Amino acid sequence: MDLIITEEDQKVYLEETEIINFRHPLIQEKICEFQHMGGTKIERAERAFLFVRDTIQHSFDIDSTEVAISASDALEKSEGICFAKAHLLAALLRGMNIPAGFCYQRVTRKGTRESGYALHGLNALYIEDVDKWFRVDPRGNKTGVYSAFSITPEKLAYPIRSELGEIDYPYVYSQPLENVIQAMKNALDCRDLFYKRPEFL
């Protein structure tokens, strides 16, 4: 799928914000660890992806009630739902001067139309050496869900099933969607967020 970059100025995909707070000491410590290991930008990007995918637990998978929102929240708590994990990965990448943005999918909640739909968050990043934006999904693997750091083909957690009404949105946003952040802030707990998070862009 051809990705649509929503901002002409690529510098906005390197910005720090309240949510993508890569100057936070904990995030800087992790960035220094990745950079100390050396390697190319793409190797450092893959390290960051694997760290978020495998070390930061998906809150739904561990039956947590926590709602991490910012990148530093997710790192400090070692958990977060898809959106929070995408915020953390973007912060780690941007802190290493790798442009990163946010992508979304409309997926079924439990694999059927009847279960309803929810928005799923993931990332896109740009690597100069390959001159390409591509998506990665740090959601976290489990039985029936698998993602990997792969430029082509993509290996995302949720292959979209259009016959079930699922949608793969092609846009790469420079900032998380405001309705996503508001849903996270307004949620009573993680379980509440599962049923109240946005369904559509």
Short mmCIF file of the C-alpha atoms (twelve columns), coordinates in Angstrom:
data_MODEL
# 
_entry.id   MODEL 
# 
loop_
_atom_site.group_PDB 
_atom_site.id 
_atom_site.type_symbol 
_atom_site.label_atom_id 
_atom_site.label_alt_id 
_atom_site.label_comp_id 
_atom_site.label_asym_id 
_atom_site.label_seq_id 
_atom_site.Cartn_x 
_atom_site.Cartn_y 
_atom_site.Cartn_z 
_atom_site.pdbx_PDB_model_num 
ATOM 1   C CA . MET A 1   0.000   0.000   0.000  1 
ATOM 2   C CA . ASP A 2   1.286   3.478   -0.876 1 
ATOM 3   C CA . LEU A 3   1.435   5.624   2.249  1 
ATOM 4   C CA . ILE A 4   0.192   9.208   2.194  1 
ATOM 5   C CA . ILE A 5   2.374   11.628  4.162  1 
ATOM 6   C CA . THR A 6   0.087   14.233  5.737  1 
ATOM 7   C CA . GLU A 7   2.743   16.945  6.220  1 
ATOM 8   C CA . GLU A 8   4.999   18.361  3.499  1 
ATOM 9   C CA . ASP A 9   7.746   19.400  5.915  1 
ATOM 10  C CA . GLN A 10  9.416   16.234  7.156  1 
ATOM 11  C CA . LYS A 11  10.777  18.112  10.182 1 
ATOM 12  C CA . VAL A 12  7.390   17.825  11.905 1 
ATOM 13  C CA . TYR A 13  7.935   14.050  12.046 1 
ATOM 14  C CA . LEU A 14  10.912  14.759  14.334 1 
ATOM 15  C CA . GLU A 15  9.154   17.098  16.770 1 
ATOM 16  C CA . GLU A 16  8.940   16.566  20.501 1 
ATOM 17  C CA . THR A 17  5.545   17.088  22.143 1 
ATOM 18  C CA . GLU A 18  3.905   16.506  25.506 1 
ATOM 19  C CA . ILE A 19  2.956   13.006  24.336 1 
ATOM 20  C CA . ILE A 20  6.069   12.215  22.249 1 
ATOM 21  C CA . ASN A 21  8.420   13.443  24.975 1 
ATOM 22  C CA . PHE A 22  11.741  12.003  23.882 1 
ATOM 23  C CA . ARG A 23  13.798  14.358  26.076 1 
ATOM 24  C CA . HIS A 24  12.443  12.637  29.189 1 
ATOM 25  C CA . PRO A 25  15.393  11.155  31.143 1 
ATOM 26  C CA . LEU A 26  14.107  7.566   30.929 1 
ATOM 27  C CA . ILE A 27  13.700  7.782   27.167 1 
ATOM 28  C CA . GLN A 28  17.092  9.459   26.757 1 
ATOM 29  C CA . GLU A 29  18.668  6.646   28.765 1 
ATOM 30  C CA . LYS A 30  17.168  4.053   26.433 1 
ATOM 31  C CA . ILE A 31  18.199  6.027   23.338 1 
ATOM 32  C CA . CYS A 32  21.784  6.201   24.601 1 
ATOM 33  C CA . GLU A 33  21.715  2.440   25.071 1 
ATOM 34  C CA . PHE A 34  20.594  1.877   21.472 1 
ATOM 35  C CA . GLN A 35  23.138  4.330   20.074 1 
ATOM 36  C CA . HIS A 36  25.978  2.909   22.156 1 
ATOM 37  C CA . MET A 37  25.431  -0.399  20.384 1 
ATOM 38  C CA . GLY A 38  26.322  1.328   17.107 1 
ATOM 39  C CA . GLY A 39  25.099  0.321   13.688 1 
ATOM 40  C CA . THR A 40  23.152  2.058   10.971 1 
ATOM 41  C CA . LYS A 41  19.942  4.028   11.451 1 
ATOM 42  C CA . ILE A 42  17.908  1.100   10.248 1 
ATOM 43  C CA . GLU A 43  19.611  -1.186  12.777 1 
ATOM 44  C CA . ARG A 44  18.932  1.284   15.590 1 
ATOM 45  C CA . ALA A 45  15.332  1.640   14.430 1 
ATOM 46  C CA . GLU A 46  14.885  -2.122  14.533 1 
ATOM 47  C CA . ARG A 47  16.327  -2.273  18.058 1 
ATOM 48  C CA . ALA A 48  13.825  0.347   19.188 1 
ATOM 49  C CA . PHE A 49  10.971  -1.547  17.520 1 
ATOM 50  C CA . LEU A 50  11.923  -4.867  19.103 1 
ATOM 51  C CA . PHE A 51  12.274  -3.244  22.514 1 
ATOM 52  C CA . VAL A 52  8.786   -1.717  22.396 1 
ATOM 53  C CA . ARG A 53  7.196   -4.785  20.819 1 
ATOM 54  C CA . ASP A 54  8.732   -7.331  23.170 1 
ATOM 55  C CA . THR A 55  9.512   -5.513  26.431 1 
ATOM 56  C CA . ILE A 56  6.595   -3.115  26.832 1 
ATOM 57  C CA . GLN A 57  3.570   -5.276  27.613 1 
ATOM 58  C CA . HIS A 58  0.243   -4.684  25.876 1 
ATOM 59  C CA . SER A 59  -2.104  -3.723  28.698 1 
ATOM 60  C CA . PHE A 60  -5.003  -5.808  27.373 1 
ATOM 61  C CA . ASP A 61  -2.792  -8.896  27.213 1 
ATOM 62  C CA . ILE A 62  -1.927  -8.681  30.908 1 
ATOM 63  C CA . ASP A 63  -5.435  -7.688  32.071 1 
ATOM 64  C CA . SER A 64  -4.151  -4.368  33.342 1 
ATOM 65  C CA . THR A 65  -6.323  -1.386  34.261 1 
ATOM 66  C CA . GLU A 66  -3.534  1.149   33.590 1 
ATOM 67  C CA . VAL A 67  -3.906  3.742   30.835 1 
ATOM 68  C CA . ALA A 68  -0.472  4.960   29.804 1 
ATOM 69  C CA . ILE A 69  -0.669  7.877   27.384 1 
ATOM 70  C CA . SER A 70  2.678   9.579   26.853 1 
ATOM 71  C CA . ALA A 71  5.813   7.866   25.649 1 
ATOM 72  C CA . SER A 72  7.445   8.218   29.053 1 
ATOM 73  C CA . ASP A 73  4.315   6.811   30.771 1 
ATOM 74  C CA . ALA A 74  4.532   3.662   28.684 1 
ATOM 75  C CA . LEU A 75  8.251   3.271   29.350 1 
ATOM 76  C CA . GLU A 76  7.965   3.911   33.086 1 
ATOM 77  C CA . LYS A 77  5.036   1.501   33.488 1 
ATOM 78  C CA . SER A 78  6.461   -1.025  31.003 1 
ATOM 79  C CA . GLU A 79  3.013   -1.313  29.461 1 
ATOM 80  C CA . GLY A 80  0.449   0.389   27.269 1 
ATOM 81  C CA . ILE A 81  -2.171  -0.325  24.635 1 
ATOM 82  C CA . CYS A 82  -1.348  0.001   20.944 1 
ATOM 83  C CA . PHE A 83  -1.546  3.801   20.961 1 
ATOM 84  C CA . ALA A 84  0.803   4.223   23.920 1 
ATOM 85  C CA . LYS A 85  3.283   1.743   22.462 1 
ATOM 86  C CA . ALA A 86  3.215   3.666   19.169 1 
ATOM 87  C CA . HIS A 87  3.835   6.900   21.099 1 
ATOM 88  C CA . LEU A 88  6.877   5.347   22.762 1 
ATOM 89  C CA . LEU A 89  8.316   3.947   19.549 1 
ATOM 90  C CA . ALA A 90  7.894   7.318   17.832 1 
ATOM 91  C CA . ALA A 91  9.678   9.037   20.718 1 
ATOM 92  C CA . LEU A 92  12.600  6.613   20.596 1 
ATOM 93  C CA . LEU A 93  12.920  7.003   16.837 1 
ATOM 94  C CA . ARG A 94  12.596  10.782  16.811 1 
ATOM 95  C CA . GLY A 95  15.130  10.996  19.630 1 
ATOM 96  C CA . MET A 96  17.564  9.216   17.290 1 
ATOM 97  C CA . ASN A 97  16.730  11.665  14.475 1 
ATOM 98  C CA . ILE A 98  14.618  9.133   12.584 1 
ATOM 99  C CA . PRO A 99  11.349  10.628  11.259 1 
ATOM 100 C CA . ALA A 100 8.342   8.755   12.643 1 
ATOM 101 C CA . GLY A 101 4.594   9.163   12.421 1 
ATOM 102 C CA . PHE A 102 1.317   7.501   13.277 1 
ATOM 103 C CA . CYS A 103 -0.953  5.239   11.239 1 
ATOM 104 C CA . TYR A 104 -4.326  3.731   12.046 1 
ATOM 105 C CA . GLN A 105 -6.498  0.779   11.133 1 
ATOM 106 C CA . ARG A 106 -10.163 0.057   11.768 1 
ATOM 107 C CA . VAL A 107 -10.323 -3.493  13.078 1 
ATOM 108 C CA . THR A 108 -13.008 -5.702  14.598 1 
ATOM 109 C CA . ARG A 109 -12.866 -5.901  18.378 1 
ATOM 110 C CA . LYS A 110 -13.148 -9.678  18.540 1 
ATOM 111 C CA . GLY A 111 -12.922 -10.845 14.936 1 
ATOM 112 C CA . THR A 112 -16.556 -10.445 13.899 1 
ATOM 113 C CA . ARG A 113 -18.766 -7.627  12.605 1 
ATOM 114 C CA . GLU A 114 -21.076 -8.233  15.557 1 
ATOM 115 C CA . SER A 115 -18.312 -7.489  18.061 1 
ATOM 116 C CA . GLY A 116 -17.989 -3.943  16.721 1 
ATOM 117 C CA . TYR A 117 -14.951 -1.993  15.616 1 
ATOM 118 C CA . ALA A 118 -12.101 -0.072  17.197 1 
ATOM 119 C CA . LEU A 119 -9.220  2.024   15.973 1 
ATOM 120 C CA . HIS A 120 -5.784  0.386   16.130 1 
ATOM 121 C CA . GLY A 121 -2.603  2.471   16.209 1 
ATOM 122 C CA . LEU A 122 0.804   1.736   14.736 1 
ATOM 123 C CA . ASN A 123 3.796   3.604   13.303 1 
ATOM 124 C CA . ALA A 124 5.456   4.576   10.070 1 
ATOM 125 C CA . LEU A 125 9.077   5.651   9.819  1 
ATOM 126 C CA . TYR A 126 11.393  7.040   7.188  1 
ATOM 127 C CA . ILE A 127 14.897  5.725   6.566  1 
ATOM 128 C CA . GLU A 128 17.138  7.823   4.310  1 
ATOM 129 C CA . ASP A 129 19.216  4.869   3.131  1 
ATOM 130 C CA . VAL A 130 16.201  3.255   1.478  1 
ATOM 131 C CA . ASP A 131 14.393  6.577   0.809  1 
ATOM 132 C CA . LYS A 132 11.106  5.075   1.905  1 
ATOM 133 C CA . TRP A 133 8.364   5.414   4.483  1 
ATOM 134 C CA . PHE A 134 7.186   2.056   5.785  1 
ATOM 135 C CA . ARG A 135 4.966   0.839   8.605  1 
ATOM 136 C CA . VAL A 136 5.792   -1.234  11.657 1 
ATOM 137 C CA . ASP A 137 3.450   -2.371  14.416 1 
ATOM 138 C CA . PRO A 138 4.876   -2.543  17.965 1 
ATOM 139 C CA . ARG A 139 1.608   -3.908  19.413 1 
ATOM 140 C CA . GLY A 140 3.257   -7.074  20.741 1 
ATOM 141 C CA . ASN A 141 3.007   -10.652 19.562 1 
ATOM 142 C CA . LYS A 142 0.744   -13.326 21.002 1 
ATOM 143 C CA . THR A 143 -1.091  -16.377 19.692 1 
ATOM 144 C CA . GLY A 144 -2.625  -15.394 16.368 1 
ATOM 145 C CA . VAL A 145 -0.954  -11.952 16.303 1 
ATOM 146 C CA . TYR A 146 2.495   -11.454 14.795 1 
ATOM 147 C CA . SER A 147 4.383   -8.395  13.579 1 
ATOM 148 C CA . ALA A 148 7.998   -7.879  12.562 1 
ATOM 149 C CA . PHE A 149 10.357  -5.137  11.433 1 
ATOM 150 C CA . SER A 150 10.101  -5.530  7.675  1 
ATOM 151 C CA . ILE A 151 10.374  -2.894  4.966  1 
ATOM 152 C CA . THR A 152 8.822   -5.035  2.276  1 
ATOM 153 C CA . PRO A 153 6.603   -6.862  2.627  1 
ATOM 154 C CA . GLU A 154 5.024   -5.291  5.679  1 
ATOM 155 C CA . LYS A 155 4.490   -7.669  8.587  1 
ATOM 156 C CA . LEU A 156 1.805   -5.996  10.667 1 
ATOM 157 C CA . ALA A 157 -0.102  -7.393  13.626 1 
ATOM 158 C CA . TYR A 158 -3.498  -7.225  11.931 1 
ATOM 159 C CA . PRO A 159 -3.852  -8.132  8.250  1 
ATOM 160 C CA . ILE A 160 -6.949  -6.214  7.211  1 
ATOM 161 C CA . ARG A 161 -10.041 -8.201  6.247  1 
ATOM 162 C CA . SER A 162 -12.096 -5.855  4.112  1 
ATOM 163 C CA . GLU A 163 -14.878 -8.436  3.892  1 
ATOM 164 C CA . LEU A 164 -15.460 -7.832  7.632  1 
ATOM 165 C CA . GLY A 165 -15.541 -4.071  7.217  1 
ATOM 166 C CA . GLU A 166 -11.989 -3.517  8.426  1 
ATOM 167 C CA . ILE A 167 -10.076 -0.575  6.925  1 
ATOM 168 C CA . ASP A 168 -6.365  0.105   6.422  1 
ATOM 169 C CA . TYR A 169 -5.970  3.905   6.451  1 
ATOM 170 C CA . PRO A 170 -2.944  4.947   4.332  1 
ATOM 171 C CA . TYR A 171 -2.184  8.236   6.104  1 
ATOM 172 C CA . VAL A 172 0.958   8.949   8.110  1 
ATOM 173 C CA . TYR A 173 0.124   11.611  10.693 1 
ATOM 174 C CA . SER A 174 2.824   13.703  12.321 1 
ATOM 175 C CA . GLN A 175 0.959   13.684  15.647 1 
ATOM 176 C CA . PRO A 176 -1.415  11.217  17.341 1 
ATOM 177 C CA . LEU A 177 -5.063  11.856  16.518 1 
ATOM 178 C CA . GLU A 178 -6.718  14.189  19.013 1 
ATOM 179 C CA . ASN A 179 -9.768  11.947  19.402 1 
ATOM 180 C CA . VAL A 180 -7.435  9.096   20.373 1 
ATOM 181 C CA . ILE A 181 -5.703  11.182  23.050 1 
ATOM 182 C CA . GLN A 182 -9.031  12.413  24.418 1 
ATOM 183 C CA . ALA A 183 -10.427 8.879   24.586 1 
ATOM 184 C CA . MET A 184 -7.348  7.800   26.544 1 
ATOM 185 C CA . LYS A 185 -7.591  10.756  28.938 1 
ATOM 186 C CA . ASN A 186 -11.319 10.211  29.514 1 
ATOM 187 C CA . ALA A 187 -11.165 6.456   30.076 1 
ATOM 188 C CA . LEU A 188 -11.838 5.231   33.597 1 
ATOM 189 C CA . ASP A 189 -9.390  2.365   33.115 1 
ATOM 190 C CA . CYS A 190 -7.971  0.165   30.388 1 
ATOM 191 C CA . ARG A 191 -11.038 -2.074  30.179 1 
ATOM 192 C CA . ASP A 192 -13.268 0.983   29.794 1 
ATOM 193 C CA . LEU A 193 -11.033 2.197   26.987 1 
ATOM 194 C CA . PHE A 194 -11.398 -1.093  25.101 1 
ATOM 195 C CA . TYR A 195 -15.073 -0.375  24.548 1 
ATOM 196 C CA . LYS A 196 -14.939 3.416   24.358 1 
ATOM 197 C CA . ARG A 197 -11.916 4.039   22.165 1 
ATOM 198 C CA . PRO A 198 -12.682 5.586   18.764 1 
ATOM 199 C CA . GLU A 199 -13.899 3.440   15.905 1 
ATOM 200 C CA . PHE A 200 -13.164 5.829   13.050 1 
ATOM 201 C CA . LEU A 201 -10.788 8.551   11.976 1 
# 
